[in-house]
């Protein structure tokens, strides 16, 4: 436990985030005093009133005044980081960076004309980012910019959410409902969704669509008739003739049939996901998956036979009970399948997940994967992805990720998921439909973003669909 005290500043939230990075490595009660005094940001780590570690950083001043609040907070964060890093003998992979989109820093630097060497020095000095993560940031940012530079000012991307799954996985916190409990709600949901799709299509009939992504939940939880009706409605509503990418996150193998794969192919879906998370049966059983490893392979081969030539597969590092050897085995099995994309997630303990609930009830009985082991897993993944010819093309981070690491999407050149980059970098408007979906309107050359949220509750979405449409109508009119 580390109690945080603040004097002369209001950066408690930001400093708390840095402190939290080191909490797993502190086994005693300590006090961290942070002070802004004149031209210095200071941090003192105390044990029973005695200072056991300290650090300070100069604050940028203009005359006798602070240049801006950001510079003060950055100096305080670095002082806290150095103090706790020295005490724990630990360096965090991402330094003091706690945001979800670190590549934005590199985008700005590249656009200003900075060299790779200058960017590297900047990330090290300003944010204490480790060498391997600095390389990753630059590689991903360049891949992203190659996609983002093709954006047209007037175009949008579309997201359609299907919030149903066969069962709920222990780590999941998405807006998703078990079909076992909500089967009767599927048809009313589709009716409401079709109504929202029709409105958006009419309101944006002259706006080009760059990418369309149907996610969830698990869209293939819909039966074959429902899936076909959905895709027919999408096809009849939107002009998809010039779309760059059409993705369906098929997801769980136990929801995928040959007929569903045929339907998707017939309606022009060019990219699908078949997500094992792990190729170890003991892990699938532990996380609540109701399918086998062999079913994953079988569905993948059927998809290939039907002509699906851009397939993504997800894996999660840090799943309960998994070790580095388990990750190596998953990679070995995926390598045999040769998917075009693999997304490597580091597990995050999210507030709304069953795993978080279990930790609250009995923390001692659940052993989460330690940061050093996650780093080994990530290193193995990075090496194997390169061996498979897959390059990192997008990345994001979340709070409560094991080891303070990241999620990385890898792809064969030319198969990068456009939608993933657009949603992560918030470079163009994304119109989102369905329960829990949040539309993001990007304007003023990307400098500002407004959100138009749909309600999360399935019941509320169905009953209040006219209200959801009215929210969009008002939002669209505001930014015409």
C-alpha positions, 0 to 999 in steps of 0.5 A: 500500500502506498498512500499518496499525498499532494501539496501545491498541485492538483495532479492526484489522479495522474500521479495515482495512475503512475503509483498504481503501476508499482503497487504489485511490487510493494509489500509494506505500508508507505507514504508518497508525498508529492510537492510543487515548490517554486520551480521543482516537482518533488516526490518523497517516499516515506516509511514511518516518517523517514524518507527512504527514496526521493526524486525531483524534476525542474518545471518549465517556467515562463518568467515566474509562472508555470508554462502550463499545467501539463508540464507541471504534471509531467514533471511530477509524474517523472519524479514519482516514477523515478522514486518508485522505480528506484525503490522497487528496482523496476522499470515500467515498459511504458514509463509514465504513459498511461493513455490508451493510444500512445502512437498519437505521440509518434504521429504528431512527431512524424508529421512535424518532420522529426527523425526516428532518432529524434523521436526515440530520444523524445519518448525516452526523455519525456516519457521514460518509454523502454527501448522495445516499446519505442520501436513498437510505437514507431513501427505501428505509427508508420503502418497506421499513417499509411492507412490514415493518409488515404482517408477522405474528409467526407467519408465515415466508417460504420459499426453494427453491434450484435450483443449476443453470445452463446455464454459469457467468458470470464474476462468479458465486460462488453455489452453482450447477453447470453443467448440462453437467457435472451433468445426471445429478445433477438428478433425484437432487437433486430427489428430495432436495429434494422430501423436504426440502420435504415435511418442512418443509411438515409441520413448519410446516403451521399456519404462514402463508407470506408469500412463497415464492421459488424461486431459484438458480442458474437454476430454469428450467434444469430441463426442462419436466417437472422444473419442473412436478413441482417446482411440483406438489410445492410446491403439494401440500405448502404452503398457498399460498391466502393467500400474498402473493407467489410468485416464480421467478427464471427468470433466463437467457433461454436457459433459458426456453420458452413452456411453462415460462412457461405452467407457472409461470402455471398454478401461481400464480407471480405474479412472475418475473425475466428477467435480461439483466444487459446489453443489449449483445451484446459484453458478454453474450459476454464474461461467458459468456452463451449467448443474444442480446439479441433472445432476451431481448426475445422471451422477455419478450414471450412472458411478457407474452402469457401473462399475466405482469404482474410481471416483474423484470429485473436489470442489472449496472454495471461489467461487463468492457468496459462504459462509461457509454454501454453502460449508457445503451443497456441502460436505453434497451432496458429502458425499451421493455420496461417491466418492473415491477421493475429491480434495479441491481447494482454488480459485486462481485469475489467470491472464488469467481468466475472473474473473481477467479481471472483477476485473480489470474493476470493483473491487468494485463490486466483493467481494472475500472471505476473508482469515478468511472465507476460513480458516473456509471452509478448517477446515470444509472440513478437518473434513468432509473428515476424517468422510468420510474416506478420507485422504490427499495424495497430496497438492500444492499451487499457487500464488494469492490463496485466503487467502494464503492457498492450494489445497489438494487431499483426497482419500480413502486408496489405491485410491490415484491418482499416476499421481497427486503425480508424476506431483506435486513432479517431481520425474519421467519424464512426457511426455506431449502431446497436445497444451500447454503441457509441458514435464518434463525430470527428470534426475540425480536422480531427481536433475535436470529437463528439460522442452520440451514445446508445443505451447499453441495456438491451431492453432499453434499446428496443423500447427506446429506439426512436430516442436513439434515432433522434439522438443521431438526427440531432448529432448529424444536423449539428455537424453538417 
